[in-house]
Amino acid sequence: MDFALTEEQEFFRKTVADTIDRMVVPLAAEIDKKDEFPWDLWRDFAKLGYLGLRYPEEIGGMNADPVTAMLFYEEIARGSVGFAQSVIMNILMGTYFIYRFGSEEIKKRCLYPAMRGEKVATMCFTEDQSGSDLAATRTTVTKDGDYWVLNGTKMWITNGPIADMLTILATTDPSLGVKGLNFFLVEKGYPGFSSGQVLDKLGCRGTITGEIVLDHVRVPAENLLGEELNKGVEYLTEILDEVRVMTGAMALGIARAAYAEGLEYARKRVAFGNPIGAYQLIRAKFAEMGTEMEAARLLVYYAAWRIKEGLSCRKEAGMAKMLATETCLKVVDEVTRIWGANAFAQEYNPQRHFRDARFLLYGGGTHEILKDFLGRLLIGKMDAPRKK
Ligand SMILES: Cc1cc2nc3c(=O)[nH]c(=O)nc-3n(C[C@H](O)[C@H](O)[C@H](O)COP(=O)(O)OP(=O)(O)OC[C@H]3O[C@@H](n4cnc5c(N)ncnc54)[C@H](O)[C@@H]3O)c2cc1C
């Protein structure tokens, strides 16, 4: 059993961590407060090549393996979750189907500029009436000669209001449920495409999130991102594990940032004549947080390693996302207790970590959905209940 990162991965982690400490950490509070997209930082990250993290070197990417990518997700979330969310959307979900199914023309127009930070990408599943339940998708797509015509509204779209290219989930027939779903590329400027409400969010501020409206948007046949019609959900499963491990890695990053704040405060804050870290009840918090973070890290890294090795990972990825997120939620909560009233002040970071961590609950599957899925996986197929 080998728990060590390779020399290359270790070097990458150190380089990214230094970059985050220098370029992101000092801006994180301001990004949160202003809730504006940090374009300068975005361009700096593009120059460093991070926006092409997962893609091959031949097309200008970094060719990072899934473990290396996970190290990046963890570090950038440690710096600023708002910024991390936009960057990761561009690197992973927003471009994956374009890379996988796009023609060379589409890649030239969309993927390569996104890797250079010249264009912003996103992915749209969620609608007003449906999030977890993809079968309830109401955005429709119909064929009209050589074109597809999309109609519907998407909600909660990360980067949506600033996106140049959107991978849109739409159904050919709502009565088919998940068997009617497909991904289509829509680009800003197509007639009928517009961005609607911009959401004022609790956390992950700095990422611009909002509504997307598709009113008879005509896209050419080649914008169907898939080899076969109605196989969208099958294609989605290709990145589902990575999305879950990525969310777990982000949870590790937020937990580390909050934990470090908690540690610093426990060492310097004096009550009843001693630093509060001298009291057993406070020390117990660190013992628990440290242990649970370590356990979550092992599971997240293990799941990433399984993806890298091409091993099945559905169970481990779901567990990793859930454990790391629940651990993170506990850590950000404990740190607000350790900081006392100061945790309630916008001036300090614990309240930001507390707010940001909540978002992890939703992406990659809510924990109710994950528990249901994992439970079914672990128990196996059950016989129908015996009739009386
Ligand atoms: C900051 C942020 C950014 C986001 N970015 C994007 C984006 O870029 N693109 C995108 O498409 N979406 C995005 N989302 C939306 C996200 O993917 C959804 O929130 C998620 O899929 C859950 O859907 P929902 O919020 O509609 O909740 P619902 O699915 O309506 O669920 C509501 C509650 O019911 C529970 N529930 C549902 N079904 C069951 C069941 N069968 N058994 C038990 N409990 C159940 C859920 O667990 C949850 O607690 C974003 C959300 C946030 C907060």
The ligand as a Tripos MOL2 file, in Angstrom:
@<TRIPOS>MOLECULE
LIG
   53    58     1     0     0
SMALL
NO_CHARGES

@<TRIPOS>ATOM
      1 C1        -24.1300   27.7680   -5.3980 C.3       1 LIG1
      2 C2        -24.8360   26.8070   -6.3010 C.ar      1 LIG1
      3 C3        -24.3830   26.6340   -7.6020 C.ar      1 LIG1
      4 C4        -25.0480   25.7650   -8.4720 C.ar      1 LIG1
      5 N1        -24.6020   25.6480   -9.7590 N.ar      1 LIG1
      6 C5        -25.2940   24.8770  -10.6370 C.ar      1 LIG1
      7 C6        -24.9100   24.8260  -12.0220 C.ar      1 LIG1
      8 O1        -23.9330   25.4150  -12.4340 O.2       1 LIG1
      9 N2        -25.6510   24.0720  -12.8630 N.ar      1 LIG1
     10 C7        -26.7740   23.3820  -12.4500 C.ar      1 LIG1
     11 O2        -27.3910   22.7290  -13.2690 O.2       1 LIG1
     12 N3        -27.1570   23.4310  -11.1490 N.ar      1 LIG1
     13 C8        -26.4530   24.1550  -10.2350 C.ar      1 LIG1
     14 N4        -26.8410   24.2200   -8.9060 N.ar      1 LIG1
     15 C9        -28.0320   23.5000   -8.5000 C.3       1 LIG1
     16 C10       -27.7430   22.1750   -7.8350 C.3       1 LIG1
     17 O3        -27.2180   21.2660   -8.7550 O.3       1 LIG1
     18 C11       -29.0610   21.6840   -7.2180 C.3       1 LIG1
     19 O4        -29.2730   22.5040   -6.0870 O.3       1 LIG1
     20 C12       -29.0530   20.2380   -6.8200 C.3       1 LIG1
     21 O5        -29.0920   19.4210   -7.9520 O.3       1 LIG1
     22 C13       -30.2550   19.9010   -5.9130 C.3       1 LIG1
     23 O6        -31.4370   20.2630   -6.5110 O.3       1 LIG1
     24 P1        -32.4980   21.2490   -5.8030 P.3       1 LIG1
     25 O7        -31.7660   22.3370   -5.1220 O.co2     1 LIG1
     26 O8        -33.5050   21.6080   -6.8140 O.co2     1 LIG1
     27 O9        -33.1700   20.3860   -4.6730 O.3       1 LIG1
     28 P2        -34.3190   19.2890   -4.8420 P.3       1 LIG1
     29 O10       -33.8890   18.2340   -5.7840 O.co2     1 LIG1
     30 O11       -35.6160   19.9680   -5.1000 O.co2     1 LIG1
     31 O12       -34.3540   18.6890   -3.3710 O.3       1 LIG1
     32 C14       -34.9080   19.3960   -2.2620 C.3       1 LIG1
     33 C15       -34.7120   18.5380   -1.0230 C.3       1 LIG1
     34 O13       -35.3950   17.3000   -1.1850 O.3       1 LIG1
     35 C16       -34.5040   16.2160   -1.0390 C.3       1 LIG1
     36 N5        -34.8800   15.1260   -1.9390 N.ar      1 LIG1
     37 C17       -35.1140   15.1700   -3.2730 C.ar      1 LIG1
     38 N6        -35.4060   13.9450   -3.7400 N.ar      1 LIG1
     39 C18       -35.3560   13.1090   -2.6880 C.ar      1 LIG1
     40 C19       -35.5330   11.7000   -2.5090 C.ar      1 LIG1
     41 N7        -35.8220   10.9120   -3.5470 N.pl3     1 LIG1
     42 N8        -35.3990   11.1820   -1.2710 N.ar      1 LIG1
     43 C20       -35.0980   11.9720   -0.2110 C.ar      1 LIG1
     44 N9        -34.8900   13.3070   -0.3060 N.ar      1 LIG1
     45 C21       -35.0080   13.8580   -1.5250 C.ar      1 LIG1
     46 C22       -33.1290   16.7890   -1.3920 C.3       1 LIG1
     47 O14       -32.0820   16.0100   -0.8420 O.3       1 LIG1
     48 C23       -33.2290   18.1660   -0.7840 C.3       1 LIG1
     49 O15       -33.0040   18.0690    0.5930 O.3       1 LIG1
     50 C24       -26.1760   25.0500   -8.0140 C.ar      1 LIG1
     51 C25       -26.6170   25.2010   -6.6930 C.ar      1 LIG1
     52 C26       -25.9570   26.0660   -5.8470 C.ar      1 LIG1
     53 C27       -26.4550   26.2330   -4.4490 C.3       1 LIG1
@<TRIPOS>BOND
     1     1     2 1
     2     2     3 ar
     3     2    52 ar
     4     3     4 ar
     5     4     5 ar
     6     4    50 ar
     7     5     6 ar
     8     6     7 ar
     9     6    13 1
    10     7     8 2
    11     7     9 ar
    12     9    10 ar
    13    10    11 2
    14    10    12 ar
    15    12    13 ar
    16    13    14 ar
    17    14    15 1
    18    14    50 ar
    19    15    16 1
    20    16    17 1
    21    16    18 1
    22    18    19 1
    23    18    20 1
    24    20    21 1
    25    20    22 1
    26    22    23 1
    27    23    24 1
    28    24    25 2
    29    24    26 1
    30    24    27 1
    31    27    28 1
    32    28    29 2
    33    28    30 1
    34    28    31 1
    35    31    32 1
    36    32    33 1
    37    33    34 1
    38    33    48 1
    39    34    35 1
    40    35    36 1
    41    35    46 1
    42    36    37 ar
    43    36    45 ar
    44    37    38 ar
    45    38    39 ar
    46    39    40 ar
    47    39    45 ar
    48    40    41 1
    49    40    42 ar
    50    42    43 ar
    51    43    44 ar
    52    44    45 ar
    53    46    47 1
    54    46    48 1
    55    48    49 1
    56    50    51 ar
    57    51    52 ar
    58    52    53 1
@<TRIPOS>SUBSTRUCTURE
     1 LIG1         1 GROUP 0 **** ****
